Amino acid sequence: MGSPYFLRAGHSDARVVVHRVAVDAAGVPYRRVDMLGLEVGRAYSTEDVKAIMVRCGMPPEAFDQPAVVEWLGDGPDVWE
């Protein structure tokens, strides 16, 4: 059996869902990151998304695979 990131996500075919921009209590914009339907962190940049994915056992190259990562709202260039 392969890595867990190959499992089907709860609400999307993507294994990682990066949500729309939100603002934390300090007023700093971030994007919530879910894996397999569970929240796994907050990202303040694309590098944060990559780090979260690696921490959860995914290979770094998975970041660039549209079938693996779904960006809700705007793409990876929008952080505010």
ROSE-4610 file (N, C-alpha, C; in Angstrom, 1 decimal, always signed):
// ROSE-4610
residu = [M/M/M/G/G/G/S/S/S/P/P/P/Y/Y/Y/F/F/F/L/L/L/R/R/R/A/A/A/G/G/G/H/H/H/S/S/S/D/D/D/A/A/A/R/R/R/V/V/V/V/V/V/V/V/V/H/H/H/R/R/R/V/V/V/A/A/A/V/V/V/D/D/D/A/A/A/A/A/A/G/G/G/V/V/V/P/P/P/Y/Y/Y/R/R/R/R/R/R/V/V/V/D/D/D/M/M/M/L/L/L/G/G/G/L/L/L/E/E/E/V/V/V/G/G/G/R/R/R/A/A/A/Y/Y/Y/S/S/S/T/T/T/E/E/E/D/D/D/V/V/V/K/K/K/A/A/A/I/I/I/M/M/M/V/V/V/R/R/R/C/C/C/G/G/G/M/M/M/P/P/P/P/P/P/E/E/E/A/A/A/F/F/F/D/D/D/Q/Q/Q/P/P/P/A/A/A/V/V/V/V/V/V/E/E/E/W/W/W/L/L/L/G/G/G/D/D/D/G/G/G/P/P/P/D/D/D/V/V/V/W/W/W/E/E/E]
num = [1/1/1/2/2/2/3/3/3/4/4/4/5/5/5/6/6/6/7/7/7/8/8/8/9/9/9/10/10/10/11/11/11/12/12/12/13/13/13/14/14/14/15/15/15/16/16/16/17/17/17/18/18/18/19/19/19/20/20/20/21/21/21/22/22/22/23/23/23/24/24/24/25/25/25/26/26/26/27/27/27/28/28/28/29/29/29/30/30/30/31/31/31/32/32/32/33/33/33/34/34/34/35/35/35/36/36/36/37/37/37/38/38/38/39/39/39/40/40/40/41/41/41/42/42/42/43/43/43/44/44/44/45/45/45/46/46/46/47/47/47/48/48/48/49/49/49/50/50/50/51/51/51/52/52/52/53/53/53/54/54/54/55/55/55/56/56/56/57/57/57/58/58/58/59/59/59/60/60/60/61/61/61/62/62/62/63/63/63/64/64/64/65/65/65/66/66/66/67/67/67/68/68/68/69/69/69/70/70/70/71/71/71/72/72/72/73/73/73/74/74/74/75/75/75/76/76/76/77/77/77/78/78/78/79/79/79/80/80/80]
x = [+0.8/+0.0/+0.9/+0.5/+1.3/+1.2/+1.7/+1.6/+0.2/-0.1/-1.5/-2.0/-1.1/-1.6/-2.3/-2.2/-2.8/-4.3/-4.7/-6.1/-7.0/-8.2/-9.2/-9.6/-9.6/-10.0/-11.5/-11.9/-13.3/-14.2/-13.8/-14.7/-14.2/-13.0/-12.4/-11.5/-11.2/-10.3/-8.9/-8.6/-7.3/-7.0/-5.7/-5.3/-5.1/-4.7/-4.4/-5.3/-6.0/-6.9/-6.4/-6.0/-5.6/-6.7/-7.3/-8.5/-8.2/-9.3/-9.2/-8.5/-8.0/-7.3/-8.2/-7.7/-8.4/-7.4/-7.8/-6.9/-6.9/-5.7/-5.6/-5.8/-5.7/-6.1/-5.2/-4.0/-3.0/-3.2/-4.2/-4.4/-3.5/-2.9/-2.0/-2.7/-2.7/-3.4/-2.7/-3.5/-3.0/-4.1/-3.7/-4.6/-4.6/-5.8/-5.9/-5.5/-4.8/-4.4/-5.1/-5.8/-6.4/-5.8/-5.7/-5.2/-6.2/-6.8/-7.7/-8.9/-9.3/-10.5/-10.2/-9.0/-8.7/-7.7/-8.0/-7.1/-5.7/-4.7/-3.3/-2.4/-2.9/-2.0/-2.5/-1.8/-2.0/-0.8/-1.0/+0.2/+0.1/+1.3/+1.4/+2.2/+2.5/+3.2/+3.2/+3.6/+3.6/+4.7/+5.7/+6.8/+6.2/+5.3/+4.6/+3.7/+3.0/+2.2/+3.1/+4.2/+5.2/+5.7/+6.0/+6.6/+5.5/+4.3/+3.2/+3.0/+3.1/+2.9/+4.0/+5.3/+6.4/+6.3/+5.9/+5.7/+4.7/+3.7/+2.6/+3.0/+4.2/+4.7/+4.6/+4.3/+4.3/+5.6/+5.9/+7.1/+7.0/+8.1/+8.1/+7.5/+7.8/+7.3/+5.8/+5.1/+3.6/+3.0/+3.7/+3.2/+2.7/+3.4/+3.2/+2.2/+1.5/+0.6/-0.8/-1.5/-2.9/-3.8/-3.6/-4.5/-4.3/-3.2/-2.9/-3.3/-3.0/-3.2/-4.3/-5.4/-6.5/-6.4/-6.4/-6.4/-7.8/-8.5/-9.8/-9.7/-10.6/-10.7/-9.6/-8.4/-7.4/-6.2/-5.3/-4.2/-3.1/-1.9/-0.8/-0.1/-0.5/+0.1/-0.6/-1.8/-2.6/-2.5/-2.1/-1.9/-2.4/-3.2/-3.9/-5.2]
y = [-1.2/+0.0/+1.2/+2.3/+3.5/+4.4/+5.6/+6.6/+7.1/+7.6/+8.0/+9.1/+9.9/+11.0/+10.4/+9.2/+8.6/+8.2/+8.3/+8.0/+9.1/+8.8/+9.8/+10.7/+12.0/+13.0/+13.0/+13.5/+13.5/+14.3/+15.6/+16.4/+16.8/+16.2/+16.6/+15.4/+15.4/+14.4/+14.7/+16.0/+16.4/+15.9/+15.6/+15.1/+16.2/+17.4/+18.6/+19.7/+20.4/+21.5/+22.7/+23.7/+25.0/+26.0/+26.4/+27.2/+28.7/+29.4/+30.9/+31.6/+32.7/+33.6/+34.0/+33.8/+34.3/+35.2/+35.8/+36.7/+36.1/+36.0/+35.5/+36.6/+36.3/+37.3/+38.6/+38.4/+39.5/+40.3/+39.9/+40.6/+40.1/+39.0/+38.5/+37.5/+37.6/+36.7/+35.3/+34.3/+32.9/+32.1/+30.9/+29.9/+28.6/+28.1/+26.9/+25.7/+24.7/+23.6/+22.3/+21.6/+20.3/+19.2/+18.1/+16.8/+15.8/+15.1/+14.1/+14.5/+15.8/+16.3/+16.8/+16.7/+17.2/+18.4/+19.4/+20.5/+20.1/+20.5/+20.1/+21.3/+22.5/+23.7/+24.9/+26.0/+27.3/+27.6/+28.1/+28.5/+30.0/+30.6/+32.0/+32.3/+31.2/+31.3/+29.9/+29.8/+28.5/+27.6/+28.2/+27.4/+26.8/+27.4/+26.8/+25.6/+25.8/+24.6/+23.4/+23.7/+22.6/+22.0/+22.8/+22.3/+21.4/+21.9/+21.1/+19.8/+19.8/+18.5/+17.5/+18.0/+17.2/+16.6/+17.5/+17.1/+16.0/+16.0/+15.0/+13.7/+13.7/+12.5/+12.5/+13.6/+13.7/+14.1/+13.6/+14.0/+15.5/+16.2/+17.6/+17.9/+16.9/+17.1/+17.0/+16.5/+16.4/+17.8/+18.9/+20.2/+20.7/+20.3/+20.8/+20.0/+19.0/+18.1/+18.6/+19.1/+19.6/+18.5/+17.2/+16.2/+15.9/+16.5/+16.3/+17.6/+18.7/+20.0/+20.8/+21.2/+22.0/+23.3/+24.4/+25.8/+26.3/+26.6/+27.1/+28.7/+29.2/+30.7/+31.1/+31.4/+31.8/+30.8/+31.0/+30.1/+30.4/+29.7/+29.8/+31.2/+32.1/+33.5/+34.4/+34.1/+35.0/+34.7/+35.7/+35.5/+36.6/+37.5/+38.6/+38.9]
z = [+0.0/+0.0/+0.0/-0.7/-0.9/+0.3/+0.2/+1.2/+1.4/+2.6/+2.9/+1.9/+1.3/+0.5/-0.8/-1.1/-2.2/-1.9/-0.7/-0.3/-0.8/-0.9/-1.4/-0.3/-0.6/+0.4/+0.6/+1.7/+2.1/+1.2/+0.8/+0.0/-1.4/-1.7/-3.0/-3.4/-4.7/-5.2/-4.8/-4.6/-4.1/-2.7/-2.5/-1.2/-0.2/-0.8/+0.0/-0.5/+0.4/+0.0/+0.7/+0.0/+0.5/+0.4/+1.5/+1.5/+1.2/+1.0/+0.7/+1.8/+1.5/+2.5/+3.6/+4.8/+6.0/+6.8/+7.9/+8.7/+10.1/+10.6/+12.0/+13.0/+14.3/+15.3/+15.3/+14.8/+14.7/+13.4/+12.6/+11.3/+10.2/+10.3/+9.3/+8.4/+7.1/+6.2/+6.2/+6.1/+6.0/+5.2/+4.9/+4.2/+5.0/+5.4/+6.1/+5.1/+5.6/+4.8/+5.4/+4.6/+5.0/+4.2/+4.9/+4.2/+4.5/+3.4/+3.6/+4.4/+4.3/+5.0/+6.4/+6.9/+8.2/+8.2/+9.0/+9.1/+9.7/+8.9/+9.4/+9.6/+9.3/+9.6/+8.9/+9.2/+8.6/+7.8/+6.6/+5.7/+5.5/+5.6/+5.3/+4.0/+3.3/+2.0/+1.4/+0.1/-0.5/+0.1/+0.6/+1.3/+2.6/+3.2/+4.4/+4.0/+2.8/+2.3/+2.1/+1.4/+1.1/+2.4/+3.4/+4.6/+5.4/+5.3/+6.0/+5.3/+3.9/+3.2/+3.5/+3.6/+3.9/+5.3/+6.2/+7.6/+7.7/+6.8/+6.8/+6.0/+5.5/+4.9/+3.4/+2.8/+1.3/+0.7/-0.5/-1.2/-1.6/-1.6/-2.0/-3.4/-4.3/-5.7/-5.8/-4.8/-4.9/-4.9/-4.4/-4.4/-5.7/-6.8/-8.1/-8.9/-8.3/-8.9/-8.7/-9.7/-9.5/-9.0/-9.3/-8.8/-7.3/-6.7/-5.3/-4.5/-5.0/-4.3/-5.0/-4.2/-4.8/-4.1/-4.8/-4.3/-4.4/-3.2/-3.2/-3.3/-4.1/-4.3/-5.3/-4.8/-5.7/-5.7/-6.6/-6.7/-5.7/-5.9/-5.0/-4.9/-5.8/-5.8/-4.9/-4.4/-3.6/-2.1/-1.3/+0.1/+0.9/+0.3/+1.0/+0.4]
